[in-house]
């Protein structure tokens, strides 16, 4: 079903030469992309936590 959908979308966009993408390859790509986004999200959360620690430290240092 996914392969058919990809072919139909490719034909609609005039990309029929690219319509031979394997459905399993698309699923792997989606999984890898999801993993990458999850990793980036984790990194951004960690940066936010470290930024808060620095901000809290600077506020307590300045108040002294």
Phi and psi in radians as a Rosetta constraint file:
Dihedral C 1 N 2 CA 2 C 2 CIRCULARHARMONIC -1.088 0.35
Dihedral N 2 CA 2 C 2 N 3 CIRCULARHARMONIC -0.718 0.35
Dihedral C 2 N 3 CA 3 C 3 CIRCULARHARMONIC -1.065 0.35
Dihedral N 3 CA 3 C 3 N 4 CIRCULARHARMONIC -0.738 0.35
Dihedral C 3 N 4 CA 4 C 4 CIRCULARHARMONIC -1.105 0.35
Dihedral N 4 CA 4 C 4 N 5 CIRCULARHARMONIC -0.752 0.35
Dihedral C 4 N 5 CA 5 C 5 CIRCULARHARMONIC -1.061 0.35
Dihedral N 5 CA 5 C 5 N 6 CIRCULARHARMONIC -0.776 0.35
Dihedral C 5 N 6 CA 6 C 6 CIRCULARHARMONIC -1.081 0.35
Dihedral N 6 CA 6 C 6 N 7 CIRCULARHARMONIC -0.776 0.35
Dihedral C 6 N 7 CA 7 C 7 CIRCULARHARMONIC -1.089 0.35
Dihedral N 7 CA 7 C 7 N 8 CIRCULARHARMONIC -0.751 0.35
Dihedral C 7 N 8 CA 8 C 8 CIRCULARHARMONIC -1.109 0.35
Dihedral N 8 CA 8 C 8 N 9 CIRCULARHARMONIC -0.753 0.35
Dihedral C 8 N 9 CA 9 C 9 CIRCULARHARMONIC -1.127 0.35
Dihedral N 9 CA 9 C 9 N 10 CIRCULARHARMONIC -0.707 0.35
Dihedral C 9 N 10 CA 10 C 10 CIRCULARHARMONIC -1.146 0.35
Dihedral N 10 CA 10 C 10 N 11 CIRCULARHARMONIC -0.740 0.35
Dihedral C 10 N 11 CA 11 C 11 CIRCULARHARMONIC -1.148 0.35
Dihedral N 11 CA 11 C 11 N 12 CIRCULARHARMONIC -0.662 0.35
Dihedral C 11 N 12 CA 12 C 12 CIRCULARHARMONIC -1.070 0.35
Dihedral N 12 CA 12 C 12 N 13 CIRCULARHARMONIC -0.690 0.35
Dihedral C 12 N 13 CA 13 C 13 CIRCULARHARMONIC -1.543 0.35
Dihedral N 13 CA 13 C 13 N 14 CIRCULARHARMONIC 0.081 0.35
Dihedral C 13 N 14 CA 14 C 14 CIRCULARHARMONIC 1.276 0.35
Dihedral N 14 CA 14 C 14 N 15 CIRCULARHARMONIC 0.493 0.35
Dihedral C 14 N 15 CA 15 C 15 CIRCULARHARMONIC -2.004 0.35
Dihedral N 15 CA 15 C 15 N 16 CIRCULARHARMONIC 0.672 0.35
Dihedral C 15 N 16 CA 16 C 16 CIRCULARHARMONIC -1.037 0.35
Dihedral N 16 CA 16 C 16 N 17 CIRCULARHARMONIC -0.424 0.35
Dihedral C 16 N 17 CA 17 C 17 CIRCULARHARMONIC -1.195 0.35
Dihedral N 17 CA 17 C 17 N 18 CIRCULARHARMONIC -0.384 0.35
Dihedral C 17 N 18 CA 18 C 18 CIRCULARHARMONIC -1.630 0.35
Dihedral N 18 CA 18 C 18 N 19 CIRCULARHARMONIC 0.014 0.35
Dihedral C 18 N 19 CA 19 C 19 CIRCULARHARMONIC -1.273 0.35
Dihedral N 19 CA 19 C 19 N 20 CIRCULARHARMONIC -0.024 0.35
Dihedral C 19 N 20 CA 20 C 20 CIRCULARHARMONIC -1.567 0.35
Dihedral N 20 CA 20 C 20 N 21 CIRCULARHARMONIC 0.232 0.35
Dihedral C 20 N 21 CA 21 C 21 CIRCULARHARMONIC -1.148 0.35
Dihedral N 21 CA 21 C 21 N 22 CIRCULARHARMONIC 2.257 0.35
Dihedral C 21 N 22 CA 22 C 22 CIRCULARHARMONIC -1.263 0.35
Dihedral N 22 CA 22 C 22 N 23 CIRCULARHARMONIC 2.412 0.35
Dihedral C 22 N 23 CA 23 C 23 CIRCULARHARMONIC -1.059 0.35
Dihedral N 23 CA 23 C 23 N 24 CIRCULARHARMONIC -0.677 0.35
Dihedral C 23 N 24 CA 24 C 24 CIRCULARHARMONIC -1.107 0.35
Dihedral N 24 CA 24 C 24 N 25 CIRCULARHARMONIC -0.634 0.35
Dihedral C 24 N 25 CA 25 C 25 CIRCULARHARMONIC -1.133 0.35
Dihedral N 25 CA 25 C 25 N 26 CIRCULARHARMONIC -0.694 0.35
Dihedral C 25 N 26 CA 26 C 26 CIRCULARHARMONIC -1.141 0.35
Dihedral N 26 CA 26 C 26 N 27 CIRCULARHARMONIC -0.696 0.35
Dihedral C 26 N 27 CA 27 C 27 CIRCULARHARMONIC -1.130 0.35
Dihedral N 27 CA 27 C 27 N 28 CIRCULARHARMONIC -0.733 0.35
Dihedral C 27 N 28 CA 28 C 28 CIRCULARHARMONIC -1.075 0.35
Dihedral N 28 CA 28 C 28 N 29 CIRCULARHARMONIC -0.778 0.35
Dihedral C 28 N 29 CA 29 C 29 CIRCULARHARMONIC -1.061 0.35
Dihedral N 29 CA 29 C 29 N 30 CIRCULARHARMONIC -0.780 0.35
Dihedral C 29 N 30 CA 30 C 30 CIRCULARHARMONIC -1.081 0.35
Dihedral N 30 CA 30 C 30 N 31 CIRCULARHARMONIC -0.711 0.35
Dihedral C 30 N 31 CA 31 C 31 CIRCULARHARMONIC -1.125 0.35
Dihedral N 31 CA 31 C 31 N 32 CIRCULARHARMONIC -0.748 0.35
Dihedral C 31 N 32 CA 32 C 32 CIRCULARHARMONIC -1.131 0.35
Dihedral N 32 CA 32 C 32 N 33 CIRCULARHARMONIC -0.704 0.35
Dihedral C 32 N 33 CA 33 C 33 CIRCULARHARMONIC -1.124 0.35
Dihedral N 33 CA 33 C 33 N 34 CIRCULARHARMONIC -0.718 0.35
Dihedral C 33 N 34 CA 34 C 34 CIRCULARHARMONIC -1.097 0.35
Dihedral N 34 CA 34 C 34 N 35 CIRCULARHARMONIC -0.720 0.35
Dihedral C 34 N 35 CA 35 C 35 CIRCULARHARMONIC -1.099 0.35
Dihedral N 35 CA 35 C 35 N 36 CIRCULARHARMONIC -0.758 0.35
Dihedral C 35 N 36 CA 36 C 36 CIRCULARHARMONIC -1.078 0.35
Dihedral N 36 CA 36 C 36 N 37 CIRCULARHARMONIC -0.798 0.35
Dihedral C 36 N 37 CA 37 C 37 CIRCULARHARMONIC -1.118 0.35
Dihedral N 37 CA 37 C 37 N 38 CIRCULARHARMONIC -0.698 0.35
Dihedral C 37 N 38 CA 38 C 38 CIRCULARHARMONIC -1.084 0.35
Dihedral N 38 CA 38 C 38 N 39 CIRCULARHARMONIC -0.724 0.35
Dihedral C 38 N 39 CA 39 C 39 CIRCULARHARMONIC -1.134 0.35
Dihedral N 39 CA 39 C 39 N 40 CIRCULARHARMONIC -0.742 0.35
Dihedral C 39 N 40 CA 40 C 40 CIRCULARHARMONIC -1.121 0.35
Dihedral N 40 CA 40 C 40 N 41 CIRCULARHARMONIC -0.695 0.35
Dihedral C 40 N 41 CA 41 C 41 CIRCULARHARMONIC -1.074 0.35
Dihedral N 41 CA 41 C 41 N 42 CIRCULARHARMONIC -0.768 0.35
Dihedral C 41 N 42 CA 42 C 42 CIRCULARHARMONIC -1.055 0.35
Dihedral N 42 CA 42 C 42 N 43 CIRCULARHARMONIC -0.770 0.35
Dihedral C 42 N 43 CA 43 C 43 CIRCULARHARMONIC -1.078 0.35
Dihedral N 43 CA 43 C 43 N 44 CIRCULARHARMONIC -0.743 0.35
Dihedral C 43 N 44 CA 44 C 44 CIRCULARHARMONIC -1.137 0.35
Dihedral N 44 CA 44 C 44 N 45 CIRCULARHARMONIC -0.675 0.35
Dihedral C 44 N 45 CA 45 C 45 CIRCULARHARMONIC -1.104 0.35
Dihedral N 45 CA 45 C 45 N 46 CIRCULARHARMONIC -0.742 0.35
Dihedral C 45 N 46 CA 46 C 46 CIRCULARHARMONIC -1.123 0.35
Dihedral N 46 CA 46 C 46 N 47 CIRCULARHARMONIC -0.731 0.35
Dihedral C 46 N 47 CA 47 C 47 CIRCULARHARMONIC -1.067 0.35
Dihedral N 47 CA 47 C 47 N 48 CIRCULARHARMONIC -0.720 0.35
Dihedral C 47 N 48 CA 48 C 48 CIRCULARHARMONIC -1.070 0.35
Dihedral N 48 CA 48 C 48 N 49 CIRCULARHARMONIC -0.740 0.35
Dihedral C 48 N 49 CA 49 C 49 CIRCULARHARMONIC -1.133 0.35
Dihedral N 49 CA 49 C 49 N 50 CIRCULARHARMONIC -0.766 0.35
Dihedral C 49 N 50 CA 50 C 50 CIRCULARHARMONIC -1.157 0.35
Dihedral N 50 CA 50 C 50 N 51 CIRCULARHARMONIC -0.668 0.35
Dihedral C 50 N 51 CA 51 C 51 CIRCULARHARMONIC -1.080 0.35
Dihedral N 51 CA 51 C 51 N 52 CIRCULARHARMONIC -0.728 0.35
Dihedral C 51 N 52 CA 52 C 52 CIRCULARHARMONIC -1.119 0.35
Dihedral N 52 CA 52 C 52 N 53 CIRCULARHARMONIC -0.723 0.35
Dihedral C 52 N 53 CA 53 C 53 CIRCULARHARMONIC -1.044 0.35
Dihedral N 53 CA 53 C 53 N 54 CIRCULARHARMONIC -0.785 0.35
Dihedral C 53 N 54 CA 54 C 54 CIRCULARHARMONIC -1.126 0.35
Dihedral N 54 CA 54 C 54 N 55 CIRCULARHARMONIC -0.771 0.35
Dihedral C 54 N 55 CA 55 C 55 CIRCULARHARMONIC -1.065 0.35
Dihedral N 55 CA 55 C 55 N 56 CIRCULARHARMONIC -0.797 0.35
Dihedral C 55 N 56 CA 56 C 56 CIRCULARHARMONIC -1.078 0.35
Dihedral N 56 CA 56 C 56 N 57 CIRCULARHARMONIC -0.728 0.35
Dihedral C 56 N 57 CA 57 C 57 CIRCULARHARMONIC -1.092 0.35
Dihedral N 57 CA 57 C 57 N 58 CIRCULARHARMONIC -0.802 0.35
Dihedral C 57 N 58 CA 58 C 58 CIRCULARHARMONIC -1.125 0.35
Dihedral N 58 CA 58 C 58 N 59 CIRCULARHARMONIC -0.656 0.35
Dihedral C 58 N 59 CA 59 C 59 CIRCULARHARMONIC -1.148 0.35
Dihedral N 59 CA 59 C 59 N 60 CIRCULARHARMONIC -0.718 0.35
Dihedral C 59 N 60 CA 60 C 60 CIRCULARHARMONIC -1.267 0.35
Dihedral N 60 CA 60 C 60 N 61 CIRCULARHARMONIC -0.558 0.35
Dihedral C 60 N 61 CA 61 C 61 CIRCULARHARMONIC -1.215 0.35
Dihedral N 61 CA 61 C 61 N 62 CIRCULARHARMONIC -0.713 0.35
Dihedral C 61 N 62 CA 62 C 62 CIRCULARHARMONIC -1.247 0.35
Dihedral N 62 CA 62 C 62 N 63 CIRCULARHARMONIC -0.583 0.35
Dihedral C 62 N 63 CA 63 C 63 CIRCULARHARMONIC -1.261 0.35
Dihedral N 63 CA 63 C 63 N 64 CIRCULARHARMONIC -0.304 0.35
